[in-house]
Amino acid sequence: MKWLDIAKATAIILMVLGHTSIPSSLSNFIWAFHMPLFFIASGWTTNWEKYSIIKFSLAKAKTLLVPFFVYSVIVLAIQNIIGLGNISDWFRNGWVAYALWFIPVLYLSLFCARLILAIQVKTMRILALMSLLVVGILLCRCGVYLPWSLSSVPYATFMIVLGGKMRLWLSQQMLEPKWWKILILFFITFSVSHFWRLDMCFNSILPIIPLTIGALFGTLMVFYISMLIERNLPMVANIMTAIGRETYIIVAFSQIIIMSINYFHPMNVALKYGLLVVLLVLLKNIKDVVNKLLKTKIL
C-alpha cells in the first residue's frame, strides 16, 4: 500500500520537525499521533498468521534488532566524540528520549501482540489485551519509568493490535478520503493536544481516553491525506514513498546528525536541514551497498 508508506514518511518528517524549537501548540499536535501512527501501521501491515510465535520473533529480530544494534554502535560512537552520553548509561537506561527508543519497544510490543492474538478464545484475548493496557495505565499513574522505555510496551501493544483490527473493521467506504473528514479529524486531534500531551517514550498516556482518541484520529487524518497525495500528486507520492521506506535510517541518524552539526559547525536552519537530507541520502546508499555486499538485508 503506497499510501501507507506516504503516511509513514509524513510521520517521520513530523517527528524531525517535532524535535525542533517550534511552538508548543504545534509540537503537542504532532506528538498526539506521530508515534502512535507507526505502531498502528505496524499492526495494519503485519501478517499475524504467516509465522509461528517463535518464527515471528526471529523474523522481527532480524529486521528490527540487528540493524538496531549496528546503528546504536554508530550513534554511541558519535555521541562519545561530541561528549554526549556514554555506553554505561546506555546499557542501564537505553536511549531515553533519543528516537531509537522506538525500536526495542516496537519489537517487544509486536511480540506481545502476537502472543495476545494467538489466544483462540475471543473473550480471553480481549481480557489479556485490556489487562496489559491497565498495567500501562498504572505505570503512568504511579510515575514508574522503566529502563529502555519498557513502560511504553503495554500501550504500544494496544496500538499495534488496534492497527490490525482497523484494517479489518474499516470498510472501503470508510477509508474513502474526503476533505471534510480530514478537517474534522484535525480539529478533534488539535483540540485534544491543546489540553493534554501524549509522550509514548515516557509512557505519558493519561488521560487515556482523550489521548487515544487524538492518536487514532490524528493517524486517520494522515492516512486520508496520504491517500489524496497518492491519487493527485504522483511526483510527490513517489518521493514520499521512498522516504517512507527508509524511516529506520531517519529514526536512527536524524537527531545525531543535527547534534553533530550544532557541535562542529552551527549554521542557519535551511543549510542545516538541507545537509541533514544530503547525509541521510548518503547513509541510505551506504546501507544499500552493505546489504548488497552481504547478500542479505541486514540493515
C-alpha positions in Angstrom: 0.0 0.0 0.0 1.7 3.1 -1.3 -0.4 5.4 0.8 0.9 3.8 3.9 4.5 4.5 3.0 3.4 8.1 2.4 1.8 8.2 5.8 5.0 6.9 7.4 7.0 9.5 5.5 4.7 12.2 6.8 5.0 10.9 10.4 8.8 10.7 10.2 9.1 14.2 8.8 6.8 15.5 11.5 9.0 13.6 14.1 12.0 15.5 12.9 10.0 18.8 13.0 8.6 17.9 16.4 12.1 17.8 17.9 12.9 21.4 16.8 12.1 24.6 18.6 8.6 25.0 17.2 5.7 26.5 19.2 4.4 24.0 21.8 0.9 24.1 20.3 2.3 22.7 17.1 4.7 20.2 18.8 1.9 18.9 21.0 -0.3 18.4 17.9 2.5 16.4 16.2 3.2 14.3 19.3 -0.5 13.5 19.6 -0.2 11.0 16.7 3.2 10.7 15.1 4.5 7.8 17.2 1.1 6.0 17.5 0.9 6.1 13.7 4.0 3.9 13.5 2.6 1.3 15.9 -0.8 1.4 14.3 0.8 1.0 10.8 2.9 -2.0 12.1 -0.3 -3.7 13.3 -2.0 -2.8 10.0 0.7 -4.4 7.8 1.7 -7.4 9.9 0.6 -10.8 8.7 -0.1 -12.4 12.1 -0.8 -15.8 10.7 2.3 -16.2 8.5 4.7 -17.5 11.2 4.5 -19.3 14.4 5.3 -17.3 17.5 9.0 -18.4 17.5 9.5 -17.8 13.8 7.7 -14.5 14.1 10.1 -13.4 16.9 13.1 -14.5 14.9 12.0 -12.7 11.7 11.3 -9.5 13.6 14.7 -9.8 15.4 16.4 -9.9 12.1 14.6 -6.9 10.6 14.5 -4.8 13.8 17.1 -5.8 16.3 20.1 -6.5 14.1 20.0 -3.0 12.5 19.2 -1.5 15.9 22.5 -2.8 17.4 24.5 -1.8 14.4 23.0 1.7 14.3 23.3 2.0 18.1 27.0 1.4 18.0 27.5 4.0 15.3 25.4 6.6 17.2 27.1 5.8 20.5 30.5 6.3 18.9 29.5 9.7 17.5 27.9 10.7 20.9 31.2 9.8 22.6 33.1 12.1 20.2 30.9 15.1 20.8 30.7 14.4 24.5 27.0 13.3 24.8 26.2 10.2 26.8 28.2 7.1 27.4 27.9 3.4 26.9 27.4 2.5 30.6 24.4 4.9 30.7 23.1 3.3 27.5 23.3 -0.2 29.0 21.5 0.9 32.1 18.8 3.1 30.7 18.6 2.6 26.9 18.1 5.5 24.6 15.7 7.5 26.9 14.5 10.4 24.7 16.6 9.6 21.6 14.4 8.3 18.8 16.0 4.8 18.7 14.0 4.1 21.9 11.2 3.2 19.5 12.9 0.1 18.0 13.1 -2.3 21.1 9.7 -1.1 22.2 8.3 -1.9 18.8 9.9 -5.4 18.8 8.6 -6.3 22.3 5.2 -4.9 21.5 4.9 -6.9 18.3 5.9 -10.0 20.3 3.2 -9.2 23.0 0.7 -8.6 20.3 1.5 -11.9 18.6 1.0 -13.7 21.9 -2.3 -12.0 22.5 -3.6 -12.6 19.0 -2.6 -16.3 19.3 -5.2 -16.7 22.1 -8.1 -18.6 20.5 -10.9 -17.5 22.8 -12.0 -14.0 21.8 -13.1 -13.1 25.4 -9.8 -14.2 26.8 -7.9 -12.3 24.0 -9.7 -9.1 24.9 -9.2 -9.6 28.6 -5.4 -10.2 28.1 -5.1 -7.0 26.0 -7.1 -4.9 28.5 -5.1 -6.3 31.4 -1.9 -5.3 29.7 -3.3 -1.8 29.0 -4.2 -1.5 32.7 -0.6 -2.3 33.5 0.5 0.6 31.3 -2.0 3.0 32.9 -0.9 2.0 36.4 2.8 2.5 35.4 1.9 6.0 34.1 -0.3 6.9 37.1 2.4 5.8 39.6 5.1 7.7 37.6 7.1 4.5 37.0 9.5 4.8 34.1 11.3 1.6 33.3 14.7 1.5 31.6 14.7 1.2 27.8 11.2 2.7 27.7 9.7 -0.7 28.6 6.9 1.1 30.4 5.6 2.0 27.0 5.2 -1.6 25.8 1.7 -2.1 27.1 0.2 0.9 25.4 2.3 0.3 22.2 0.9 -3.3 22.1 -2.6 -1.9 22.3 -1.9 0.4 19.4 -0.5 -2.4 17.3 -3.5 -4.7 17.9 -5.7 -1.7 17.2 -4.0 -1.2 13.9 -4.5 -4.8 12.9 -8.2 -4.6 13.8 -8.6 -1.2 12.0 -7.6 -2.9 8.7 -10.4 -5.4 9.2 -13.0 -3.0 10.6 -12.7 -0.1 8.3 -14.7 -0.7 5.1 -13.6 0.7 1.7 -16.2 3.4 2.0 -15.0 4.5 5.5 -11.4 4.7 4.1 -12.5 7.0 1.2 -10.6 10.2 1.8 -12.6 13.4 1.9 -11.5 16.9 2.9 -14.4 17.2 5.4 -13.2 14.1 7.2 -9.7 15.4 7.3 -10.8 18.8 8.8 -13.0 17.0 11.4 -10.1 14.7 12.4 -7.7 17.7 12.5 -10.0 19.7 14.7 -10.5 16.8 17.2 -6.8 15.9 17.3 -5.7 19.5 17.7 -8.3 20.1 20.5 -7.1 17.0 22.4 -3.4 18.2 22.0 -4.4 21.6 23.3 -5.2 20.2 26.7 -3.0 17.1 27.0 0.3 15.9 25.6 0.9 12.3 24.6 4.5 11.1 25.1 4.9 7.4 24.3 8.6 7.4 25.0 7.9 8.1 28.7 4.5 6.4 28.7 2.7 9.6 29.4 -0.7 8.3 28.3 -3.2 9.8 30.8 -6.0 10.7 30.5 -6.1 7.6 28.4 -9.4 8.1 26.5 -8.9 11.6 25.0 -5.2 10.9 24.2 -6.1 7.6 22.5 -8.9 9.4 20.5 -6.3 12.0 19.5 -3.8 9.3 18.5 -6.4 7.4 16.5 -8.0 10.4 14.8 -4.6 12.0 14.0 -3.4 8.8 12.5 -6.6 8.5 10.3 -6.1 12.2 9.3 -2.6 11.4 8.0 -3.9 8.2 6.3 -6.5 10.2 4.4 -4.0 12.9 3.4 -1.6 10.2 2.2 -4.4 8.6 0.0 -5.1 12.0 -1.5 -1.4 12.6 -2.2 -1.1 9.1 -3.9 -4.1 9.9 -6.1 -3.5 13.5 -7.0 0.3 14.2 -6.7 2.2 11.4 -8.3 5.6 13.0 -8.2 5.2 14.0 -4.5 3.8 10.5 -3.9 6.9 8.8 -5.3 9.3 11.0 -3.2 7.2 10.4 -0.1 7.0 6.7 -0.7 10.8 6.5 -1.0 11.1 8.4 2.3 8.5 6.1 4.0 10.5 3.1 3.1 13.6 4.5 4.8 12.2 5.6 8.1 14.6 3.4 10.1 17.6 5.4 8.8 15.9 8.6 9.7 14.9 7.4 13.2 18.5 6.3 13.8 20.5 9.2 12.5 18.5 12.4 12.1 19.0 13.5 15.7 22.7 12.7 15.9 23.3 14.5 12.6 21.7 17.6 13.9 23.5 17.4 17.2 26.9 16.9 15.4 26.2 19.9 13.1 25.3 22.1 16.1 28.5 20.9 17.8 31.1 21.1 15.0 29.7 23.9 12.8 26.5 25.7 13.7 24.6 27.0 10.7 21.3 28.5 9.8 18.2 26.3 9.7 17.9 26.0 5.9 21.5 24.9 5.5 21.4 22.6 8.5 18.3 20.6 7.4 19.5 20.6 3.8 22.7 19.0 4.9 20.6 16.6 7.0 18.8 15.4 3.9 22.1 15.0 1.9 23.7 12.9 4.7 20.6 10.8 5.2 20.5 10.0 1.4 24.2 9.1 1.6 23.6 6.8 4.6 20.8 5.2 2.8 23.1 4.4 -0.2 25.8 3.1 2.1 23.2 0.8 3.7 22.1 -0.5 0.3 25.8 -1.2 -0.6 26.4 -3.1 2.6 23.2 -5.2 2.1 24.3 -6.0 -1.4 27.8 -7.0 -0.4 26.4 -9.2 2.4 23.8 -10.6 0.0 21.1 -10.1 2.7 19.0 -7.3 4.1 20.8 -6.9 7.4 20.5 -3.1 7.7 
